[in-house]
C-alpha cells in the first residue's frame, strides 16, 4: 500500500538526512523501523506523511506517487496518519471526547457519525471510560491512548506510531503492546521505536536505518540474530534473542512461548528421572 522508492532528503542547511531509501510496507501488517538517534526515522515518517517533500525519489500510495497540494494531502491523511511520540502535541481540547472528535468536526462529519466513530476509536485503545475526563488529568499513558484514538477516528488504512511505548511504565507498555497487535488486525501499522523487545515481539518485518541509509531489512527472527549488524547500528538485541544466543535455548518470539517451553523442558526432565532407587 505504501512504497518508498529511492528516497532522499536534504535539509536546507545541507544536512543529508536520508539516502536512497527503499521500503515496501506490504511485507507485513506491522512494519518496524529502527535505528539509533539521528538515523533518519523521524525524517522518514514526515516524508511518508507528506509534511516534508523528498529531495529525490518518491512515496507511493496504492502504486501512485503522493502529491503535495492541499487537496490531495487532505484526502491522503484521512487514510495515512501519524501519532507523534509526545501526545501533548496532538491533544487540543480539554475533554477527551471533544479531542478525539476534533478532526472529524473539522471535516464536517455529522454529530451522529462523530459519536459512533469516537466511541469505536476509544474502545479500540481501551479508553472509552475516559471519554468525559479532562485531558489535563490524564496520565502520560492515557494521553497516548487518546492521541491514538484521535487518529483512529479518521478510519485510517495506515497508522504511523512514533515511539508508542516511550515514557510508559511496564504495565502500560503491555497495554500498548496489545493495542498495537489488535490495531494490526484491521490496519497497517508502521512502528518506530527504541524498544527492541517490543519491535521483536510485534513486528512482521523490520527495516534498520543507520545515518540516513537503509543498512538492513528482514524478518525479526533473522535480523536480531545479526550481532555485527546491530552493533554497527548501535542497537541492542532483544532479551529473548540474548537468551537464545548466550544460553543456547530455542529462539522464542515472546515471553509466553519461553515459559511454555520451560514448563515442557521441566516436564521432560522429571519424566527421564529414575525413581526406582
Backbone torsions as a table, in degrees:
resi	resn	phi	psi	omega
1	UNK	NA	-41.8	172.7
2	UNK	-116.9	131.8	174.2
3	UNK	-129.4	136.5	176.8
4	UNK	-107.2	119.9	-173.6
5	UNK	-120.9	116.2	174.1
6	UNK	50.5	39.2	-171.8
7	UNK	-75.3	132.5	172.7
8	UNK	-134.8	145.0	177.1
9	UNK	-141.9	131.4	178.5
10	UNK	-125.4	127.7	178.5
11	UNK	-74.7	164.8	-175.4
12	UNK	-60.5	-27.8	-179.8
13	UNK	-82.0	4.8	178.3
14	UNK	95.8	-7.7	179.3
15	UNK	-65.8	124.9	177.4
16	UNK	-89.8	111.1	-175.0
17	UNK	-92.7	-30.3	-178.9
18	UNK	-139.4	141.4	-179.5
19	UNK	-134.2	119.5	169.4
20	UNK	48.2	51.5	-178.4
21	UNK	-86.3	128.7	174.9
22	UNK	-122.6	126.2	177.6
23	UNK	-146.3	147.4	177.4
24	UNK	-129.9	111.3	-175.7
25	UNK	-81.8	8.3	172.4
26	UNK	-84.1	3.1	-176.9
27	UNK	-79.1	-1.3	178.7
28	UNK	172.4	171.1	178.4
29	UNK	-81.5	-28.4	175.8
30	UNK	-124.1	111.9	-179.2
31	UNK	-102.0	129.1	178.4
32	UNK	-102.9	134.7	175.2
33	UNK	-121.6	115.8	-173.5
34	UNK	-126.7	158.8	179.2
35	UNK	167.0	159.8	178.9
36	UNK	-69.9	169.7	175.0
37	UNK	-55.9	135.9	180.0
38	UNK	85.2	6.3	-178.3
39	UNK	-81.3	-14.4	176.9
40	UNK	110.8	7.4	-175.9
41	UNK	-61.7	-49.1	-177.7
42	UNK	-65.4	-40.4	178.1
43	UNK	-62.6	-39.9	177.8
44	UNK	-61.5	-47.3	179.6
45	UNK	-59.3	-41.8	-179.0
46	UNK	-68.1	-29.9	173.6
47	UNK	-70.4	-42.9	179.7
48	UNK	-62.0	-36.8	-178.3
49	UNK	-78.3	-13.7	-179.9
50	UNK	86.9	7.8	175.9
51	UNK	-73.4	-38.2	172.8
52	UNK	-109.0	146.0	178.5
53	UNK	-104.8	128.5	-176.6
54	UNK	-57.8	146.8	172.9
55	UNK	-76.0	-28.4	174.9
56	UNK	-153.6	162.5	-179.0
57	UNK	75.7	-167.3	-175.8
58	UNK	-158.2	160.1	170.2
59	UNK	-104.7	126.9	177.8
60	UNK	-109.0	135.2	174.9
61	UNK	-120.5	119.6	-175.8
62	UNK	53.7	44.8	175.2
63	UNK	69.3	11.6	176.7
64	UNK	-124.0	136.4	179.4
65	UNK	-60.7	138.6	177.3
66	UNK	-71.9	151.4	179.4
67	UNK	-107.0	163.5	-172.0
68	UNK	-117.2	26.0	172.5
69	UNK	-93.7	158.5	-173.9
70	UNK	-59.9	-39.7	-177.2
71	UNK	-63.3	-47.1	-178.9
72	UNK	-65.3	-48.3	-176.0
73	UNK	-64.7	-33.1	177.1
74	UNK	-61.1	-44.2	179.7
75	UNK	-74.2	-39.1	-179.8
76	UNK	-59.7	-43.2	-176.8
77	UNK	-77.5	-4.0	168.6
78	UNK	-76.0	-20.0	-176.7
79	UNK	-113.3	-25.6	179.9
80	UNK	-130.0	116.3	-178.5
81	UNK	-148.5	175.2	-167.4
82	UNK	-133.1	144.0	170.0
83	UNK	-108.6	116.7	-176.2
84	UNK	-74.8	162.7	-179.0
85	UNK	-60.0	-42.7	-179.1
86	UNK	-93.7	108.4	-176.0
87	UNK	-63.9	-24.9	-179.4
88	UNK	-63.3	-20.6	178.1
89	UNK	-74.5	-11.8	-176.8
90	UNK	-119.9	4.4	177.6
91	UNK	-103.9	120.1	-173.5
92	UNK	-114.4	-22.6	-174.5
93	UNK	-113.4	162.5	-175.4
94	UNK	-80.6	-18.9	-179.7
95	UNK	-116.8	139.9	-175.8
96	UNK	-56.5	-48.4	-177.8
97	UNK	-55.7	-48.1	-177.3
98	UNK	-66.5	-32.4	179.6
99	UNK	-68.3	-44.8	179.1
100	UNK	-65.6	-31.2	-178.7
101	UNK	-81.2	-9.5	-170.8
102	UNK	-51.9	-56.4	-176.6
103	UNK	-65.0	-36.9	-179.4
104	UNK	-65.1	-40.3	177.5
105	UNK	-66.3	-36.7	176.6
106	UNK	-63.3	-27.8	180.0
107	UNK	-94.7	9.3	174.3
108	UNK	64.7	33.5	171.5
109	UNK	-69.7	151.9	177.2
110	UNK	-70.0	153.3	179.7
111	UNK	-63.1	-29.9	177.2
112	UNK	-64.2	-46.1	179.2
113	UNK	-67.8	-38.3	179.0
114	UNK	-60.7	-43.7	-179.2
115	UNK	-59.2	-43.0	-179.6
116	UNK	-65.5	-45.6	-176.4
117	UNK	-68.7	-41.1	179.5
118	UNK	-63.3	-43.7	179.5
119	UNK	-61.0	-47.2	-179.1
120	UNK	-64.0	-41.8	-178.2
121	UNK	-65.3	-44.6	-179.9
122	UNK	-66.8	-34.4	177.5
123	UNK	-66.7	-36.4	-179.1
124	UNK	-65.1	-28.8	178.7
125	UNK	-102.0	13.3	178.7
126	UNK	58.2	41.0	-177.0
127	UNK	-128.9	19.8	-176.8
128	UNK	-64.5	-29.4	179.7
129	UNK	-67.5	-10.7	-178.9
130	UNK	-93.3	-1.3	-167.2
131	UNK	-56.0	-31.9	-178.2
132	UNK	-102.4	6.6	-176.4
133	UNK	-83.8	140.7	174.3
134	UNK	-63.4	135.9	-175.7
135	UNK	-63.4	-30.0	-178.1
136	UNK	-75.2	-7.3	175.1
137	UNK	-96.5	-1.0	-178.1
138	UNK	-77.4	148.7	171.0
139	UNK	-72.7	168.7	179.5
140	UNK	-60.4	-42.7	178.9
141	UNK	-64.2	-39.7	177.9
142	UNK	-65.6	-37.3	176.9
143	UNK	-61.5	-38.2	177.7
144	UNK	-64.6	-40.6	177.9
145	UNK	-60.6	-45.5	-178.3
146	UNK	-66.9	-38.7	178.3
147	UNK	-62.3	-41.0	176.6
148	UNK	-65.3	-42.6	179.3
149	UNK	-60.2	-39.1	179.9
150	UNK	-61.1	-33.9	177.8
151	UNK	-79.9	-39.4	-179.5
152	UNK	-64.0	-29.6	-179.7
153	UNK	-60.7	-18.7	179.4
154	UNK	-78.0	-3.8	-178.5
155	UNK	61.3	55.0	-176.1
156	UNK	-69.9	162.3	168.4
157	UNK	-102.1	-33.5	-178.6
158	UNK	-133.1	128.9	178.5
159	UNK	-120.0	126.6	177.6
160	UNK	-96.5	125.9	-179.4
161	UNK	-116.9	117.2	179.9
162	UNK	-99.7	111.9	179.0
163	UNK	49.3	58.7	-175.1
164	UNK	-64.8	-23.8	-178.6
165	UNK	-103.7	3.6	-179.6
166	UNK	-61.8	128.2	177.4
167	UNK	81.0	5.7	-177.9
168	UNK	-96.3	148.6	175.2
169	UNK	-77.4	168.4	-175.8
170	UNK	-55.7	-41.1	-178.7
171	UNK	-64.4	-47.2	-178.4
172	UNK	-68.8	-30.8	175.4
173	UNK	-62.4	-43.0	177.1
174	UNK	-62.6	-39.9	177.0
175	UNK	-60.4	-46.4	-179.0
176	UNK	-63.0	-37.6	178.7
177	UNK	-60.5	-43.3	179.0
178	UNK	-67.1	-38.1	177.3
179	UNK	-60.4	-45.6	-179.6
180	UNK	-61.6	-43.9	179.3
181	UNK	-61.1	-44.2	-179.0
182	UNK	-68.1	-36.1	177.4
183	UNK	-61.2	-35.9	-175.7
184	UNK	-68.7	-15.4	176.5
185	UNK	-70.2	-24.2	-176.3
186	UNK	-116.2	-24.4	-172.3
187	UNK	-135.6	162.1	170.8
188	UNK	-82.6	130.4	178.8
189	UNK	-115.4	126.6	174.9
190	UNK	-113.8	121.5	-165.2
191	UNK	-121.7	126.1	173.2
192	UNK	-113.5	129.8	-176.4
193	UNK	-161.0	152.3	170.2
194	UNK	-91.8	-3.8	-179.3
195	UNK	-85.5	94.1	-175.5
196	UNK	-67.5	-28.5	177.0
197	UNK	-64.9	-41.2	177.1
198	UNK	-64.0	-49.9	-178.5
199	UNK	-58.2	-44.9	-177.8
200	UNK	-63.0	-41.3	-175.6
201	UNK	-75.6	-41.5	-168.9
202	UNK	-99.7	-21.6	-171.1
203	UNK	-83.9	146.5	175.9
204	UNK	-90.8	-27.7	-176.4
205	UNK	-153.2	147.9	-173.5
206	UNK	-131.8	139.7	169.9
207	UNK	-116.4	136.8	178.4
208	UNK	-112.3	125.8	175.7
209	UNK	-103.1	142.9	174.8
210	UNK	-143.5	114.7	-179.2
211	UNK	52.2	43.6	174.9
212	UNK	83.7	0.7	-179.4
213	UNK	-117.3	152.5	174.8
214	UNK	-80.2	113.6	-174.9
215	UNK	-107.3	-7.5	179.1
216	UNK	-173.1	153.6	174.9
217	UNK	-157.9	155.0	177.9
218	UNK	154.0	-171.8	177.8
219	UNK	-71.2	146.4	-178.5
220	UNK	-54.7	-42.6	-176.7
221	UNK	-71.3	-11.1	174.4
222	UNK	-97.1	-48.9	-175.7
223	UNK	-60.5	-44.9	-173.6
224	UNK	-77.0	-2.7	174.0
225	UNK	-89.5	-7.1	-176.2
226	UNK	-92.8	87.6	-175.4
227	UNK	-57.7	-46.1	-175.9
228	UNK	-63.9	-42.6	178.0
229	UNK	-60.0	-46.4	-179.0
230	UNK	-66.3	-41.3	178.3
231	UNK	-61.4	-44.0	-179.9
232	UNK	-65.1	-29.4	179.1
233	UNK	-90.8	3.6	-178.9
234	UNK	58.5	44.7	-179.6
235	UNK	-119.8	148.6	178.4
236	UNK	-89.4	153.3	170.9
237	UNK	-79.8	144.1	172.5
238	UNK	-61.0	152.4	-175.8
239	UNK	-63.0	-32.3	178.9
240	UNK	-67.7	-33.7	177.2
241	UNK	-71.2	-39.9	177.4
242	UNK	-59.7	-44.4	178.7
243	UNK	-59.6	-42.4	179.0
244	UNK	-63.0	-47.8	-174.0
245	UNK	-78.0	-34.1	-175.7
246	UNK	-90.3	-30.9	-176.9
247	UNK	-108.5	-7.6	176.9
248	UNK	78.2	13.2	177.2
249	UNK	-77.8	156.2	176.8
250	UNK	-56.6	150.6	-178.7
251	UNK	-77.8	120.3	179.1
252	UNK	-110.6	149.9	-179.2
253	UNK	-93.1	-16.2	178.8
254	UNK	-153.6	169.8	-176.1
255	UNK	-64.1	-36.7	179.9
256	UNK	-61.3	-40.7	177.7
257	UNK	-62.2	-41.7	-179.4
258	UNK	-64.9	-43.5	180.0
259	UNK	-64.9	-40.5	178.0
260	UNK	-63.3	-41.6	177.9
261	UNK	-63.4	-42.5	-179.6
262	UNK	-61.5	-43.1	178.9
263	UNK	-63.8	-40.1	179.7
264	UNK	-64.9	-43.5	-180.0
265	UNK	-65.6	-37.3	179.5
266	UNK	-65.6	-40.0	178.6
267	UNK	-64.0	-39.4	178.6
268	UNK	-63.7	-39.3	179.5
269	UNK	-62.5	-45.0	-179.8
270	UNK	-62.7	-39.6	-178.3
271	UNK	-66.3	-33.6	-175.8
272	UNK	-81.6	-12.8	-179.9
273	UNK	-68.1	145.0	178.9
274	UNK	-101.2	107.6	-177.8
275	UNK	-95.0	5.4	-175.9
276	UNK	-64.9	-28.5	-179.5
277	UNK	-84.3	NA	NA
